[in-house]
C-alpha cells in the first residue's frame, strides 16, 4: 500500500514535470481540447523508460508508463494491439542480446555482470501495420543508456531505425494532430524526421512519466524546458577530439565543449543549447543594467504575449575580448525562470552575476585573468538567438586570483576557435568596468590537516579500517552495484562500525541521483536485516541465466519471529531532465524529497548529485549528469545539495570528481586534459557547488587524468579541492573492486588504497580486505604515513559529527 510520504512527494513533483520537457517543434495542433481517440506507436508506449540503468536505478513502488497515463487521463487508445505485436520483436532481440553479452564476457575473460553493466540493446527493426483511424496519434521513441558502457552512433541507438523513420514520417503525413515524443535520457539524431511538425522531448521523468505526457497533450501543463545540451547529427559535433578510446582519451577541444564548439567552428546544431518552445509566446525587455564593483545587476520585465499560461527562461551570455588568451564566442553567465504567467501577465526579474567568476585561466601567469578590452552582454532565447544589450570596457588586464599549475600537461595543444565574436553593438553606449576596489586573491597551498586527539590513541590497524569502507569478506562483486551496506538493506555502503565501542559512529551511504536507491523490501530477524530479492539493477538481471535471476529475486517466506519491512522510494526525473527545467527551485524540491526519504530510512550520505560535463553525447551516463555547461551544472548541483542538506543529518556526495566523461574502460582510462580546460570546464561546477552549498562529501572518479588516478591525485583532492575550492568535507572513491575491473592487459593499473590515502582521500570504497591490506603495506613501505591516515580520519569524524549532531 502506498505510504503517505510517497503520495506527498509525487503530488509535489507532478506540477513541475512539464518544466523538464522541451518542445522542439510546434504547429498549434496541440494542446488538445479534451481526451480523444488516439493511436499510439513506438516501443516507449508500453515500455516507457523512467530513467537510466546502473546505480541510478531507483526502486519505486510503481511506475506509470505512457499507455497507462493516457488511459488514466481519459484517452481511448485505438490500437493497443500495436504494442502487443511489437513484443515478439523485442523478445527476439533481447535473447540475441543476452547471448552477445555472454559471448563478450567469455572472450574478454570478465564477469558477465561487469560485461553487462550499461550495455544496452539496440531497438530492433520491425514491420507492423499502422492504425490511421484515430483523431490524433503519437509515436514514442525510447532510448536507454547506463553506467558501464557508452552509446553508439548506430541505428537503434543514437540514430533512428529505418522502421522508426518510416512510421514517424507516415504518421506525420497522415495525421493533422501527431506528435513525436522522445523518451530518452539524451539526444538522438533527428535529421531524418525534421519535417515532423510537433516534436516533444519528454525525457525520463521517474514515476509519473506517463501522467506528465497526458498533462502536456491536454494543456494542463505547458512544457517550458530548455535543452542543456546541443542536439545535432553526430558527425557535426567536434570531429577531431577523442571519445571511447580504451587507454587514453585526449580532450583536444580544450574549452570548446558543446555550444562553445559550435560557435567556434561555425557549424549549426539541429537544436542549440538553451533551446525550447512553448504553447505561448513571451516578450522580454531590459529595464536597467547596473555594474557595481564588477557585479552586473539586470532588471528585466517578461510579459506573456500569447493565449496560454506558461513560464519563460531568461538566459544571459557574455562575450569576452580576444586577447592573448583564446576565448569562446560567448558563455552563459546567468539565467532565471519566471513564475507561471497568464496571458498578458508580467513578471519582473532581477538577475545578477560577478564578472570575476568568468575569468580565464592563464597557465603562463598561473592566474585567473580578465583581459582588457570590450565585453558584450547578451540576452538570449538560446545560445544562438542572442541580442547585445550592453557593452563594457576594461582598460587593463586584471588578475582575479593567483593560483598554481597543478595538473600536468597533455601530449597535445588545445584547439583554438576559428570564429571570433563579432556582434553589432552600434547604438549601445560603452561603459567602464571598475575593479579598482577588488583585491586580487592569492591561493595558499600550505594546507595543514587537523588531527583529532582521540585518533592518536588508535592502532595502525584501527586507522586502516577507518580509511576504507566497511567490508564483508564474503561480499564479493555485489559491493559495486549497490548492496554493500550492512545496516540499511540495498544501500551502497558505509564506513566501518568496528570502532563504535570507542565512540566512532559509521556513515550509511545510498546511491542516486534519480532518487534514493535502496532494496524494495527487507526482513529483520535475530541475525539482522536482509534484503528481499536483489538489489542488483534490473538491467543487469536481464542478462543473467533464468535460474540465477530467479534465485537473486526470489522472495523468501517470513518466518516466525521475523518481520517484513518496505523501503520504496520516489523515482525522480533524471538529472538531465531536472536541469532542463532551468528552475533551481524545482531542483531544490527534488533535493528536499531525497532528504526526507533519507530521514525516513536512516541514510546519512546520498551518493549524488552527479555533475560531470556532457562532453560527448554518446557517454552512457550522461542522463545522470546535468549539462554541457559548467555554470548550469554547478547551479543545479548547488540547488539539489541545499534541498537535501536542509534536513538535519543528511549530506550529499558530489560525483564524479573529475573528467568522468566516458564509460568505456572507465576504471583505467586516462583523460588527457589541459590545465585551462580542467579549470574552466570540468572543475568549475564542483567549485560553484562547494562555494554555494557546502556539500558533505566528494567522490572521485574511476578514471585517471594526465596519468594519475583521480583518487591518487594530491593536486586534485587536496591542493585544488581544499586549498583552492575551500572544501571542508570528506573525500571518498567511487566503488572500486578488484574482480573484473580492468580490461585484459591494461595500460594503467587499478587505484591503490594506500596511494589514495596519501593523496588525502578519507575513504576507499566500498572497502575490502585487500584495500585494508594495501594501507597496512603502505604504512610499512612509506607510501602513506600514520599522520596522513589520522588527517583523513579526522575529516571522516568531522562529517560524522556534522550529520549525527544531536
Secondary structure, 3 states (H helix, E strand, C coil): CCCHHHHHHHHHHHCCHHHHCEEEECCCCCCCCCCCEEEEECCCCCCCCCCCECCCCCCCCCCCCHHHHHHHCCCEECCHHHHHHHHHHHHHHHHHHHHHHHHHHHHHCCCHHHHHCCCCCCCCCCCCCCCCCCCEEEEEEECCCECCCCCCCCECCCECCHHHHHHHHHHHHHCCCEEEEEECCCCCCCHHHCCCCCEEECCCCHHHHHHHHHHHHCCCCCCCCCCCCCECCHHHCCCCCCCCCCCEEECCCCCCCCHHHHHHHCCCCCECCCCCECCCCEEEEEEEEEEECCEEEEEEEEEECCCCCECCEEEEEEECCCCCCCCCCCEEEEEEECCCECCCCEEEEEEEEEHHHHCEEECCCCEEEECCEEEEEEEECCCCCEEEEEEEEECCCEEEEECCCCCCCCCCCCCCCCCCCCCCCCCCCEEECCCCCCCCEECCCCCCCCCCHHHHCCCHHHHHHHCEECCCCCCHHHHHHCCCCCCCCCCCEEECCCCHHHCCCCCEEEECCCCCECCCEEEEECCEEEEECCCCCHHHHCCCCHHHHHHHHCCCCCCCCCEEEECCCCCCCCHHHHHHCCCHHHHHHHHHHHHHHHHHHCCCEEECCECCCCCCCCCCCHHHCCCCCHHHHHHHHHHHHHHHHCCCCCEEEEEEECCCCCCCCCCCCEEECCHHHHHHHHCHHHHHHHHHHCCCEEEECCCEECCEEHHHCHHHHHHHHHHHCCCCCEEECCCCCCCCCCCCCCCCCCCCHHHHHHHCCCEECCCCHHHHHHHHHHHHHCCCCHHHHHHHHHHHHHHHHHHCCC
